[in-house]
Amino acid sequence: MVCLKDKICRTRGTAHRDSPDAQLSENARLGSQLQQYQSIVQQMPAMVYISNIDQQSVTWCNKTMEDTIGYSLDEIKSLGPSFFPSIMHPDDAMITAVSIQSFRENKNLFGGVLRVKKKDTDYWFWVVGLGQPYTFDEQGNVVDVICTFLDFSLATDTSSQISEALRDVLRRRNEDVINKLTNREKVIFTLAAQGFNNKEIAEKLSLSRYTVETHRKNIRLKLKVRNTSELVALAKQTGIQ
């Protein structure tokens, strides 16, 4: 049996929480919390922006991006799809299209490095970026992507660790790629990286030259290398050579 006194206390407590003063206090608390979050996003030492993948344009960015790139948000919006080509190095321009296609194919995260420059300057600097889907349409297709860019040139306080990290990341990535090769292809890949030509490899493995040529073609396709020079470079990165 519920005590009448306890019931009255609980009712009064509810009334107190629902009173205009309590609601105003809660709204003030939430407003202060929202301002704090906004301040964090605006001042964080990384460029943050939201991009619409169909329009290929930025719809919002934080103050750090405005200061780093030299364009205001209004200027960025007015440039529309021409904004990224105006700040990205020509050799890296295809990354935008690649990232958009990856999100359309339901990739949950896209990351990479590229070169950008500040407005009215000719100095290119490297940034490392990550993007992930932010909003979706009714069919589940990605509409907006939220991205973060970090000026890589600012991470100079741990230069030796950066060098080792890059080598380690590339080594692991390339090892994953090389694991796609068959055992026979791995052997031929190693011999080719050591400088042996098709005829010499065929003699060493007791294979026909045609068979070796076919294997090397498949190796190039799987590893996405165009010639022997790129194959040798990949071998060096993975420590095979």
C-alpha positions in Angstrom: 0.0 0.0 0.0 1.4 3.4 -1.0 1.7 6.0 1.7 -0.4 9.1 1.0 2.4 11.3 2.3 5.0 9.7 -0.1 2.5 10.1 -3.0 2.1 13.8 -2.3 5.9 14.2 -2.1 6.4 12.5 -5.4 3.7 14.6 -7.0 5.2 17.8 -5.6 8.6 16.6 -7.0 7.2 16.1 -10.4 5.4 19.5 -10.3 8.7 21.1 -9.3 10.6 19.6 -12.2 7.8 20.6 -14.7 7.5 24.1 -13.4 8.4 27.1 -15.7 11.4 27.9 -13.6 12.7 24.3 -13.9 12.2 24.3 -17.6 14.0 27.6 -18.0 16.8 26.3 -16.0 17.0 23.1 -18.1 16.9 25.1 -21.3 19.7 27.3 -20.1 21.8 24.3 -19.2 21.2 22.7 -22.6 21.9 26.0 -24.3 25.2 26.4 -22.5 26.1 22.8 -23.3 25.3 23.4 -27.0 27.5 26.5 -27.1 30.3 24.6 -25.5 30.1 21.9 -28.2 29.9 24.5 -31.0 33.0 26.2 -29.6 34.9 22.9 -29.5 34.1 22.1 -33.1 34.9 25.6 -34.3 38.2 25.8 -32.5 39.5 22.2 -32.7 42.9 22.0 -34.5 41.5 20.3 -37.6 39.4 21.3 -40.6 35.8 19.9 -40.3 33.3 20.2 -43.1 30.1 18.7 -44.5 29.9 18.0 -48.2 26.9 17.1 -50.4 28.1 14.3 -52.7 25.5 14.9 -55.5 26.3 18.6 -55.6 30.0 18.0 -54.8 30.0 21.1 -52.7 30.5 22.1 -49.1 27.4 23.0 -47.1 29.2 23.8 -43.8 32.7 24.1 -42.3 34.3 25.1 -39.0 36.4 28.2 -38.4 39.6 26.3 -38.6 38.9 25.4 -42.2 38.1 29.0 -43.1 41.4 30.2 -41.5 43.5 27.4 -43.0 42.1 27.6 -46.5 41.5 31.3 -46.6 37.9 31.2 -47.8 34.9 32.1 -45.7 32.0 29.6 -45.6 29.9 31.9 -47.8 32.7 32.0 -50.4 33.1 28.2 -50.3 29.3 27.8 -50.8 29.3 30.3 -53.7 32.1 28.4 -55.4 30.1 25.2 -55.3 31.7 22.2 -57.1 34.6 24.4 -58.2 35.9 24.9 -54.6 37.8 21.6 -54.4 39.6 22.0 -57.7 40.6 25.5 -56.7 42.4 24.3 -53.6 43.6 20.8 -54.5 46.8 19.9 -56.3 46.0 18.8 -59.9 47.7 15.4 -59.3 45.3 14.8 -56.4 42.1 16.1 -58.1 40.8 12.6 -58.8 40.5 11.8 -55.1 37.2 13.7 -54.9 35.6 11.5 -57.6 37.1 8.3 -56.1 35.7 9.2 -52.6 32.3 10.0 -53.9 32.1 6.7 -55.9 33.2 4.8 -52.8 30.4 6.2 -50.7 27.9 5.5 -53.4 29.1 1.9 -53.2 28.3 1.9 -49.5 31.8 2.4 -48.2 31.6 3.5 -44.5 34.9 5.3 -44.3 37.3 6.9 -46.9 40.7 8.2 -45.9 43.8 9.5 -47.6 46.3 12.2 -48.0 46.4 15.0 -50.5 47.9 18.4 -51.2 45.9 21.7 -50.8 46.8 25.3 -50.8 45.5 28.5 -49.1 43.7 31.1 -51.1 46.0 33.4 -53.2 49.1 31.4 -52.4 51.2 28.9 -54.4 52.4 26.8 -51.4 51.0 23.3 -51.3 50.8 21.5 -48.0 49.8 17.9 -47.2 46.7 17.1 -45.3 45.4 13.7 -44.1 41.6 13.3 -44.3 38.8 11.0 -43.2 35.2 11.1 -44.4 32.2 9.1 -43.5 28.5 9.2 -44.4 26.5 11.8 -42.4 23.0 11.9 -43.8 21.0 9.5 -46.0 17.9 9.7 -48.2 14.8 7.5 -47.8 16.4 4.8 -50.0 19.4 4.7 -47.8 21.7 6.4 -50.2 24.4 8.8 -48.8 23.5 12.5 -49.2 26.0 14.3 -47.1 29.5 13.3 -45.9 31.2 14.7 -42.8 35.0 15.1 -43.3 38.0 16.0 -41.2 41.3 17.3 -42.6 44.4 17.7 -40.5 47.4 19.7 -41.7 50.1 17.1 -41.8 52.9 19.7 -41.7 51.8 20.6 -38.2 52.6 17.2 -36.8 56.4 18.0 -36.7 56.9 17.4 -32.9 57.1 13.7 -33.5 58.8 13.5 -36.9 60.6 10.2 -36.3 57.3 8.5 -35.2 55.6 9.9 -38.3 58.2 8.4 -40.6 57.9 5.0 -38.9 54.1 5.2 -38.8 54.0 5.8 -42.6 56.4 3.0 -43.3 54.4 0.7 -41.1 51.0 1.6 -42.6 52.3 1.2 -46.1 54.0 -2.1 -45.3 50.9 -3.6 -43.8 48.7 -2.3 -46.6 51.0 -3.7 -49.2 51.3 -7.0 -47.4 47.5 -7.3 -47.5 47.7 -6.7 -51.2 50.4 -9.2 -51.8 48.5 -11.8 -49.9 46.1 -11.8 -52.8 48.8 -13.5 -54.9 49.0 -17.2 -55.3 52.2 -19.0 -54.0 53.5 -19.2 -57.6 52.8 -15.6 -58.2 54.6 -14.6 -55.0 57.7 -16.5 -56.1 57.7 -14.8 -59.5 57.0 -11.4 -57.9 60.0 -11.9 -55.7 62.3 -12.9 -58.5 61.1 -10.1 -60.8 61.7 -7.6 -57.9 65.3 -8.9 -57.7 65.9 -8.0 -61.3 65.4 -11.3 -63.1 63.7 -11.1 -66.5 61.0 -13.5 -67.8 63.5 -15.9 -69.5 65.7 -16.2 -66.4 62.6 -16.7 -64.1 61.3 -19.4 -66.5 64.7 -21.2 -66.3 64.8 -21.0 -62.6 61.3 -22.4 -62.1 61.3 -24.8 -65.0 58.4 -23.0 -66.6 57.8 -21.8 -70.1 58.4 -18.1 -70.8 54.8 -17.7 -71.9 53.7 -19.0 -68.5 55.9 -16.6 -66.7 54.6 -13.7 -68.8 51.0 -14.7 -68.0 51.8 -14.8 -64.3 53.5 -11.4 -64.4 50.5 -9.9 -66.2 48.2 -11.2 -63.4 50.6 -9.9 -60.8 50.5 -6.4 -62.3 46.7 -6.5 -62.4 46.3 -7.7 -58.8 48.9 -5.3 -57.4 47.8 -2.4 -59.7 51.4 -1.7 -60.9 52.0 -0.6 -64.4 55.6 -1.6 -64.9 58.7 -3.3 -63.4 59.8 0.0 -61.7 56.5 0.2 -59.7 56.7 -3.5 -59.0 60.3 -3.1 -57.6 59.2 -0.1 -55.5 56.3 -2.1 -54.0 58.7 -4.9 -53.2 60.9 -2.5 -51.3 58.0 -1.1 -49.3 57.1 -4.6 -48.2 60.6 -5.7 -47.5 60.6 -8.4 -50.1 63.5 -7.2 -52.2 
